[in-house]
């Protein structure tokens, strides 16, 4: 996951890493910068729960 307003890393860095891993996914979190897990915890938690649910099946 990357924040849409991240000023430290270039856009697309999360997608690049996700593309190199098995079952990798990436998402861009609106209204977040470099730390989306702190800035938009609800959105991040929903994405994580969805991911874990998908791999548990």
N, C-alpha and C positions, 0 to 999 in steps of 0.2 A: 504494500500500500504506500502511496505517496500522497502528500498534500498538494492540492492544486496550486497553492501559493508558495511552495517550497522555494526559498531563495538560496539554499545551500547546494542542492543537487539539480542537475538538468532534468527537464521534463522527459518522462519515458524511462527513467533508470529502473523503476520497479518492474515494468513490462519486460525490459531486457533481462533482468535476473530471472523473472518467472519463466521466460522462454527457455532458460537453460536448465530448469529443474523439472523433474517428473511431476505431473499433475499441478504444475505451477499456475498460479493465477495472479493477476494484479488488478488494482483498482485505484482510481484517483478520488480522493476525498475532498469534496467542496468545502470551502470556508476553513481550510486547514493549511498550515505551512509545513515546516520540517518535522513536526511531532504530531501527526494526526491522532495518534492514540491518546494524547493528552488534550488536544484541542476539540476533537469530535469523538469522544469515547463510545457513544451509543452507536454511531455509524460503523466504527471499527469493530465493535463487539458483534454487531449483526453480521458483518462480513465474515468474521472468524467463525461464528456459530454455523453459518451456512456452509463454510468450507469444511469444518469438522463433520458436520452432518453428512455431507456428500462423500467423504472418504470412509466414513464408518459403515456405509451400506455395502 
